[in-house]
Amino acid sequence: SDTEHLVVRFQESLSGLILEIHYALYGEAICRHAVLINEGTETAELERLMSLQLDLPISGFAVTGFYGAWIREMQRKTVFLPAGKLVLESRSGNSSSYVNPFFLLHEPGASEKSGECIGFHLIYSGNHYEAVEVSPYGKTRVVSGINPLGFRYRLNPGERFITPQAVLFRTSNGFSGISEETHFFVREHVIRGRWQNKLRPVLLNSWEACYFNISERRLISLAKAAKKLGVELFVMDDGWFGERNDDSCSLGDWEANQKKLPGGLKRLSRKLHSLGLDFGIWVEPEMVNTESTLYKQHPKWTMAVPGRAHSEGRNQRILDLVNPEVQEHLIRILSNLLADGEIQYVKWDYNRVFSDVYSPSLPPERQGETAHRYILGLYRIMRTLTDRFPDILFEGCASGGNRFDLGILSFFPQIWGSDNSDALCRTRIQEGYSFGYPLNTVSAHVSASPNHQTL
């Protein structure tokens, strides 16, 4: 490997805690993470451990972040910070569209082609925290890592905790200089597998044409029209499984509706293949409706606070991915689905933020670990499936860009940039992404005009 790796090791003599700071150099990118090891005799309570801390001897910087909400992701905003503190954070259980974990520190006069500029990425898909603070003595400190709000991790003797990797880029060539470095790093060192450098197929997605009202006949008719236009991949979106005619039921029941698809996924897949099209499906594996067979069989497989009314979101609850049983169930059910259905593409959606953050599979004293352990469980499922099905093109989605980050891109080579497919809006959204992400990671649709979201 051409990677240089430096480990700085500190030991606290009284407690037996060891802190390792790891630096790795990938071309122009510096990656940093921390490892806390408990070699003492007592349990340690970890409340905060950042992935990166950068101290600069000067101040007077501007900070550019990428903010937004549903259908207006990655809106670039710049704040001049001569004093005080600026915090960029997500507390929604995912990296969020509210503020992306990628941000810039730069000279106030920096432009596309000139100016000192430092870029920061965090390879993580959960609650994140970034802060830039100017000290009373005119120095600037930058930190990035897991959000400490609600985080509390018990570290027993002999155990270790590893933070996500943070990545730093620096250039004197302005925003375009940072983009060149981040794009190269993401393409070469984050995206993996057979789709790393492959040209993505042109696809047609059934959602805006059919919504939940799908049938084999209607899908095949749509596919024939798509083939004439040069489409290479036909994607069947929501509505194909269980009794799914709206968003109130059947999430978790990943079996084809026999009324809509009489021969199941396999027959539809073979019909599409006979037209010369690849076949893809939409799934939302992390979620469950209470009106589903899965929930009725396993009501304790969802995150819920004991003794409290649950706050529903989009009529669905979040499966407890902390629980190894839930992880194994999803790996098994999805593996069977992808193999039996002869699938070439998966759109993996996630349509609500966290609430009622409580894992029934953890004891009360470890509930501060729930949000982070959820992300680790998610990564285990993604890693297993992408290793098992290396030829499938997986696309991340979270109501659009609510989970657009390098953690997802470590497993899925592209992410749905926004539910907003209005061409004019997309130019600004995708320009925002382009500062820190190569555009082959941003998927987009051509859709009807007037657009069905923005009119």
C-alpha positions as CSV (number, residue, x, y, z in Angstrom):
1,S,0.0,0.0,0.0
2,D,1.2,3.6,-0.7
3,T,-0.6,4.8,2.5
4,E,1.5,6.3,5.3
5,H,0.1,5.6,8.7
6,L,1.1,7.3,12.0
7,V,-0.2,6.4,15.4
8,V,0.3,8.7,18.5
9,R,-0.3,6.8,21.7
10,F,-1.2,8.4,25.1
11,Q,-1.7,6.6,28.4
12,E,-3.5,7.9,31.5
13,S,-1.6,6.3,34.3
14,L,-4.3,6.3,37.0
15,S,-7.2,4.8,35.0
16,G,-5.4,2.6,32.6
17,L,-7.1,4.4,29.6
18,I,-5.1,4.6,26.4
19,L,-5.9,7.0,23.6
20,E,-4.5,6.4,20.1
21,I,-4.7,9.1,17.5
22,H,-4.3,7.6,14.0
23,Y,-3.3,9.6,11.0
24,A,-3.3,8.1,7.5
25,L,-2.2,9.9,4.3
26,Y,-4.1,9.2,1.0
27,G,-2.5,11.4,-1.6
28,E,-3.5,15.0,-0.6
29,A,-6.1,13.8,2.0
30,I,-5.3,13.3,5.7
31,C,-7.5,10.9,7.5
32,R,-7.7,10.9,11.3
33,H,-9.5,8.9,13.9
34,A,-9.2,8.0,17.6
35,V,-9.2,4.8,19.5
36,L,-9.9,4.7,23.2
37,I,-8.7,1.5,24.9
38,N,-9.7,0.5,28.5
39,E,-6.7,-1.4,30.0
40,G,-7.8,-0.5,33.5
41,T,-9.9,-2.5,36.0
42,E,-13.0,-0.3,36.0
43,T,-15.7,0.5,33.5
44,A,-15.3,3.9,31.8
45,E,-18.1,6.1,30.7
46,L,-17.3,7.8,27.4
47,E,-19.4,11.0,26.8
48,R,-17.4,12.7,24.0
49,L,-14.6,11.7,21.6
50,M,-14.1,13.6,18.4
51,S,-12.5,12.1,15.3
52,L,-10.6,15.3,14.4
53,Q,-9.2,18.4,16.1
54,L,-7.3,21.0,14.2
55,D,-5.8,24.0,15.9
56,L,-4.7,27.0,13.7
57,P,-2.6,29.9,15.1
58,I,-4.7,32.5,13.4
59,S,-8.3,33.6,13.0
60,G,-10.5,35.6,10.5
61,F,-11.8,32.6,8.6
62,A,-15.1,32.1,6.8
63,V,-17.0,28.9,7.2
64,T,-19.1,27.4,4.4
65,G,-21.6,24.8,5.2
66,F,-24.3,23.0,3.2
67,Y,-27.7,23.3,4.8
68,G,-31.3,22.6,3.9
69,A,-34.3,20.3,4.4
70,W,-36.4,17.9,2.4
71,I,-36.4,18.8,-1.4
72,R,-33.9,21.7,-0.8
73,E,-30.7,19.9,0.1
74,M,-27.2,21.2,0.0
75,Q,-27.9,24.9,0.0
76,R,-24.5,26.6,0.4
77,K,-24.3,29.2,3.2
78,T,-21.1,31.1,4.3
79,V,-20.5,32.7,7.7
80,F,-17.6,35.0,8.5
81,L,-16.3,34.1,12.0
82,P,-14.0,36.8,13.5
83,A,-15.0,35.6,17.1
84,G,-17.2,33.2,18.9
85,K,-18.2,29.7,17.9
86,L,-20.2,28.1,15.0
87,V,-21.7,24.7,15.4
88,L,-22.9,22.5,12.5
89,E,-24.7,19.3,13.7
90,S,-27.2,16.6,13.1
91,R,-29.4,15.2,15.9
92,S,-31.9,13.3,13.7
93,G,-30.3,9.9,13.8
94,N,-28.8,10.3,10.3
95,S,-26.3,12.7,8.7
96,S,-29.4,14.7,7.6
97,S,-30.2,17.3,4.9
98,Y,-30.3,19.9,7.7
99,V,-26.5,20.2,7.5
100,N,-24.1,17.9,5.7
101,P,-21.0,16.6,7.5
102,F,-18.9,18.1,4.7
103,F,-17.9,21.8,5.3
104,L,-15.2,24.3,4.4
105,L,-12.9,26.7,6.3
106,H,-11.4,29.4,4.1
107,E,-10.2,32.9,3.5
108,P,-13.2,35.3,3.3
109,G,-12.1,36.3,-0.2
110,A,-11.6,32.8,-1.5
111,S,-13.1,32.1,-5.0
112,E,-13.5,29.1,-7.3
113,K,-9.8,29.3,-8.4
114,S,-7.9,31.0,-5.6
115,G,-7.6,31.4,-1.9
116,E,-6.6,29.3,1.1
117,C,-9.2,26.6,1.7
118,I,-9.5,23.6,4.0
119,G,-12.2,21.0,3.5
120,F,-13.5,18.5,6.1
121,H,-15.4,15.3,5.6
122,L,-16.7,12.8,8.1
123,I,-17.1,9.1,7.1
124,Y,-20.3,8.6,9.2
125,S,-24.0,8.4,8.6
126,G,-25.4,9.2,12.0
127,N,-25.6,12.2,14.4
128,H,-22.5,14.3,13.7
129,Y,-21.0,17.4,15.3
130,E,-18.7,20.0,13.8
131,A,-17.6,23.2,15.5
132,V,-15.3,26.1,14.6
133,E,-14.3,28.3,17.6
134,V,-12.1,31.4,17.8
135,S,-10.3,31.7,21.1
136,P,-9.8,35.0,23.1
137,Y,-6.2,34.9,21.8
138,G,-7.1,34.8,18.1
139,K,-6.5,31.1,17.4
140,T,-9.0,28.9,15.6
141,R,-10.0,25.4,16.7
142,V,-12.0,22.9,14.4
143,V,-13.5,19.6,15.7
144,S,-15.5,17.0,13.9
145,G,-17.0,13.7,15.1
146,I,-20.0,11.9,16.6
147,N,-22.5,14.3,18.2
148,P,-22.0,14.1,22.0
149,L,-25.7,15.0,22.6
150,G,-27.4,11.8,23.8
151,F,-24.2,9.8,23.4
152,R,-22.8,7.8,26.4
153,Y,-20.8,4.7,25.8
154,R,-19.8,2.2,28.5
155,L,-16.3,0.8,27.9
156,N,-15.6,-2.3,30.1
157,P,-12.0,-3.4,30.9
158,G,-10.4,-4.8,27.8
159,E,-12.7,-3.1,25.4
160,R,-12.0,-0.3,22.9
161,F,-14.0,2.4,21.1
162,I,-13.1,3.5,17.6
163,T,-14.4,6.8,16.2
164,P,-15.4,7.3,12.6
165,Q,-12.7,8.6,10.2
166,A,-12.5,12.3,9.6
167,V,-10.8,13.6,6.4
168,L,-9.0,16.9,5.8
169,F,-8.1,18.5,2.5
170,R,-6.1,21.7,2.0
171,T,-5.4,23.9,-1.1
172,S,-4.5,27.4,-2.1
173,N,-6.5,27.0,-5.3
174,G,-9.9,27.9,-3.8
175,F,-13.1,25.9,-4.0
176,S,-12.3,24.1,-7.2
177,G,-9.0,23.0,-5.7
178,I,-10.9,21.4,-2.8
179,S,-13.4,19.8,-5.2
180,E,-10.6,18.2,-7.2
181,E,-9.1,16.7,-4.0
182,T,-12.4,15.5,-2.5
183,H,-13.6,14.0,-5.8
184,F,-10.3,12.1,-6.3
185,F,-10.4,10.8,-2.7
186,V,-14.0,9.7,-2.9
187,R,-13.6,8.0,-6.3
188,E,-10.3,6.2,-5.4
189,H,-10.5,5.5,-1.7
190,V,-14.2,5.5,-0.6
191,I,-16.3,4.0,-3.4
192,R,-15.4,0.3,-3.7
193,G,-16.3,-2.8,-5.6
194,R,-17.2,-3.4,-9.3
195,W,-19.2,-0.2,-9.6
196,Q,-16.3,2.0,-8.5
197,N,-15.4,3.1,-12.1
198,K,-18.3,1.7,-14.1
199,L,-20.6,3.9,-16.1
200,R,-24.0,4.0,-14.5
201,P,-27.0,2.7,-16.5
202,V,-29.8,5.0,-17.7
203,L,-32.8,4.0,-15.7
204,L,-36.5,4.6,-15.6
205,N,-38.2,4.6,-12.2
206,S,-41.9,3.8,-11.9
207,W,-42.7,6.1,-9.0
208,E,-43.9,9.3,-10.7
209,A,-45.6,7.4,-13.4
210,C,-47.5,4.9,-11.2
211,Y,-47.1,5.8,-7.5
212,F,-48.6,2.8,-5.6
213,N,-50.9,1.8,-8.4
214,I,-48.7,-0.8,-10.1
215,S,-49.4,-4.0,-12.0
216,E,-47.4,-6.3,-14.1
217,R,-49.3,-5.2,-17.2
218,R,-48.8,-1.5,-16.5
219,L,-45.1,-1.9,-15.7
220,I,-44.3,-3.9,-18.8
221,S,-46.1,-1.3,-20.9
222,L,-44.0,1.4,-19.3
223,A,-40.8,-0.7,-19.8
224,K,-41.5,-1.1,-23.5
225,A,-41.8,2.7,-23.9
226,A,-38.6,3.1,-21.9
227,K,-36.7,0.6,-24.1
228,K,-37.6,2.7,-27.2
229,L,-36.0,5.7,-25.5
230,G,-32.7,3.9,-24.8
231,V,-33.3,3.2,-21.1
232,E,-31.1,0.3,-19.9
233,L,-32.6,-0.4,-16.4
234,F,-36.2,-0.6,-15.3
235,V,-36.8,0.2,-11.6
236,M,-40.0,-0.8,-9.8
237,D,-40.5,1.6,-6.9
238,D,-42.8,1.4,-3.9
239,G,-46.1,-0.5,-3.9
240,W,-45.0,-4.0,-5.1
241,F,-45.1,-6.0,-1.8
242,G,-47.6,-7.1,0.9
243,E,-50.9,-5.1,0.8
244,R,-49.0,-1.9,0.0
245,N,-51.5,0.5,-1.6
246,D,-50.4,3.6,0.4
247,D,-47.8,4.3,3.1
248,S,-49.8,3.0,6.0
249,C,-49.0,-0.7,5.8
250,S,-46.8,-3.6,4.8
251,L,-43.3,-2.2,5.4
252,G,-41.3,-5.2,6.6
253,D,-43.3,-7.7,4.5
254,W,-40.9,-8.1,1.6
255,E,-42.9,-10.6,-0.5
256,A,-44.5,-9.6,-3.9
257,N,-48.2,-8.8,-4.0
258,Q,-49.6,-11.7,-6.1
259,K,-52.6,-9.6,-7.4
260,K,-50.2,-6.9,-8.8
261,L,-47.5,-9.3,-9.8
262,P,-49.0,-12.8,-10.4
263,G,-45.7,-14.5,-11.0
264,G,-43.8,-12.6,-8.4
265,L,-40.6,-10.8,-8.9
266,K,-39.1,-13.6,-10.9
267,R,-41.6,-13.6,-13.7
268,L,-41.5,-9.8,-14.0
269,S,-37.7,-9.8,-13.9
270,R,-37.6,-12.4,-16.8
271,K,-40.1,-10.4,-18.9
272,L,-38.0,-7.3,-18.5
273,H,-34.8,-9.2,-19.3
274,S,-36.4,-10.5,-22.4
275,L,-36.9,-6.9,-23.5
276,G,-33.2,-6.3,-23.0
277,L,-33.6,-4.3,-19.7
278,D,-32.0,-4.9,-16.4
279,F,-34.4,-5.0,-13.4
280,G,-34.3,-3.1,-10.1
281,I,-36.5,-2.7,-7.1
282,W,-37.2,-0.2,-4.3
283,V,-36.9,-1.3,-0.6
284,E,-37.0,0.4,2.8
285,P,-35.5,-2.4,5.0
286,E,-34.9,-0.3,8.1
287,M,-38.5,0.5,8.6
288,V,-41.8,-1.3,9.6
289,N,-45.4,-0.4,9.6
290,T,-47.4,-1.5,12.7
291,E,-49.9,-2.9,10.1
292,S,-47.5,-5.6,8.9
293,T,-46.9,-9.3,9.6
294,L,-43.4,-8.5,10.7
295,Y,-44.5,-6.1,13.4
296,K,-47.2,-8.4,14.7
297,Q,-44.7,-11.2,15.0
298,H,-41.9,-9.1,16.5
299,P,-43.2,-5.9,18.2
300,K,-40.0,-5.7,20.3
301,W,-37.9,-5.4,17.2
302,T,-38.5,-1.7,16.9
303,M,-37.1,1.3,18.7
304,A,-39.6,2.4,21.3
305,V,-39.5,4.0,24.8
306,P,-41.1,1.6,27.3
307,G,-44.3,3.0,28.8
308,R,-44.5,5.9,26.4
309,A,-46.7,6.6,23.4
310,H,-44.7,6.3,20.2
311,S,-44.4,9.3,17.9
312,E,-45.0,7.9,14.5
313,G,-43.3,9.3,11.4
314,R,-44.8,8.6,7.9
315,N,-46.9,5.9,9.6
316,Q,-43.8,3.8,10.3
317,R,-41.3,2.9,13.0
318,I,-37.6,2.2,12.9
319,L,-36.3,-1.3,13.3
320,D,-33.8,-1.8,16.1
321,L,-30.7,-2.4,14.1
322,V,-28.8,-2.6,17.3
323,N,-30.3,-6.0,17.8
324,P,-28.2,-8.8,16.1
325,E,-31.4,-10.8,15.5
326,V,-32.8,-7.9,13.4
327,Q,-29.6,-7.6,11.5
328,E,-29.6,-11.4,10.7
329,H,-33.3,-11.2,9.7
330,L,-32.7,-8.4,7.2
331,I,-29.6,-10.0,5.8
332,R,-31.5,-13.3,5.3
333,I,-34.7,-11.8,3.8
334,L,-33.0,-9.4,1.5
335,S,-30.5,-12.1,0.3
336,N,-33.4,-14.3,-0.6
337,L,-35.2,-11.5,-2.3
338,L,-32.3,-10.3,-4.4
339,A,-31.3,-13.8,-5.5
340,D,-34.8,-15.2,-6.3
341,G,-35.9,-12.0,-8.1
342,E,-32.8,-11.9,-10.3
343,I,-32.2,-8.2,-9.3
344,Q,-29.5,-5.9,-10.8
345,Y,-30.2,-2.7,-8.9
346,V,-31.6,-1.8,-5.4
347,K,-32.9,1.6,-4.3
348,W,-32.5,1.5,-0.5
349,D,-34.8,4.1,1.1
350,Y,-35.1,5.5,4.6
351,N,-38.1,7.8,5.1
352,R,-38.2,9.2,8.6
353,V,-35.8,10.7,11.2
354,F,-35.2,9.1,14.7
355,S,-37.5,9.6,17.6
356,D,-38.1,7.4,20.7
357,V,-34.4,6.5,20.6
358,Y,-34.5,3.4,22.8
359,S,-33.2,-0.1,21.9
360,P,-35.1,-2.9,23.6
361,S,-32.1,-5.1,23.0
362,L,-29.9,-2.9,25.3
363,P,-30.1,-2.5,29.1
364,P,-31.2,0.9,30.4
365,E,-27.7,1.9,31.4
366,R,-26.5,1.5,27.8
367,Q,-29.2,3.4,26.0
368,G,-26.7,6.2,25.2
369,E,-25.1,3.8,22.8
370,T,-28.2,3.2,20.7
371,A,-27.8,5.8,18.0
372,H,-24.2,4.8,17.3
373,R,-24.8,1.1,17.5
374,Y,-27.6,1.5,15.0
375,I,-25.2,2.9,12.4
376,L,-22.8,0.1,13.1
377,G,-25.6,-2.4,12.6
378,L,-26.6,-0.7,9.4
379,Y,-23.0,-0.9,8.1
380,R,-22.8,-4.6,8.9
381,I,-25.9,-5.3,6.9
382,M,-24.7,-3.2,4.0
383,R,-21.2,-4.7,4.0
384,T,-22.6,-8.3,4.0
385,L,-25.1,-7.7,1.2
386,T,-22.6,-5.8,-1.1
387,D,-20.0,-8.5,-0.5
388,R,-22.6,-11.2,-1.3
389,F,-24.0,-9.4,-4.3
390,P,-21.0,-7.5,-5.8
391,D,-22.7,-7.1,-9.3
392,I,-25.8,-5.4,-7.9
393,L,-25.8,-1.6,-8.1
394,F,-27.1,-0.3,-4.8
395,E,-28.3,3.3,-4.5
396,G,-28.8,5.0,-1.1
397,C,-31.8,7.2,-0.5
398,A,-33.3,8.9,2.6
399,S,-36.3,10.9,1.5
400,G,-33.8,12.2,-1.0
401,G,-30.6,13.5,0.5
402,N,-31.1,13.0,4.2
403,R,-28.3,10.5,4.4
404,F,-25.8,11.7,1.8
405,D,-22.4,11.0,3.3
406,L,-19.2,9.1,2.9
407,G,-20.4,6.4,5.2
408,I,-23.1,5.4,2.8
409,L,-20.8,5.8,-0.2
410,S,-18.4,3.3,1.4
411,F,-20.9,0.6,0.5
412,F,-23.3,2.1,-2.1
413,P,-21.6,3.9,-5.0
414,Q,-24.4,6.4,-5.5
415,I,-27.1,8.2,-3.6
416,W,-30.4,9.8,-4.6
417,G,-29.6,13.5,-4.3
418,S,-33.1,14.8,-3.6
419,D,-36.8,14.0,-4.0
420,N,-36.9,17.3,-5.8
421,S,-36.5,16.4,-9.5
422,D,-37.3,19.9,-10.8
423,A,-34.5,20.7,-13.2
424,L,-34.0,24.3,-12.1
425,C,-33.9,23.3,-8.4
426,R,-31.6,20.4,-9.1
427,T,-28.9,22.7,-10.6
428,R,-28.5,24.4,-7.2
429,I,-28.8,21.2,-5.2
430,Q,-26.2,19.4,-7.4
431,E,-23.9,22.4,-7.4
432,G,-23.9,22.1,-3.6
433,Y,-23.0,18.4,-3.7
434,S,-20.2,19.1,-6.3
435,F,-18.1,21.0,-3.7
436,G,-17.4,17.7,-1.8
437,Y,-18.8,14.8,-3.8
438,P,-18.0,13.6,-7.4
439,L,-21.1,13.9,-9.5
440,N,-21.1,10.2,-10.5
441,T,-22.3,9.6,-6.9
442,V,-25.4,11.9,-7.3
443,S,-28.3,10.2,-9.0
444,A,-31.1,12.2,-10.6
445,H,-34.3,11.7,-12.6
446,V,-35.7,13.5,-15.6
447,S,-39.4,14.1,-14.7
448,A,-42.6,15.8,-15.8
449,S,-42.8,19.6,-16.2
450,P,-44.5,21.2,-14.4
451,N,-42.8,19.2,-11.6
452,H,-45.0,17.2,-9.3
453,Q,-43.2,18.6,-6.2
454,T,-42.6,22.2,-7.0
455,L,-45.4,22.8,-9.6
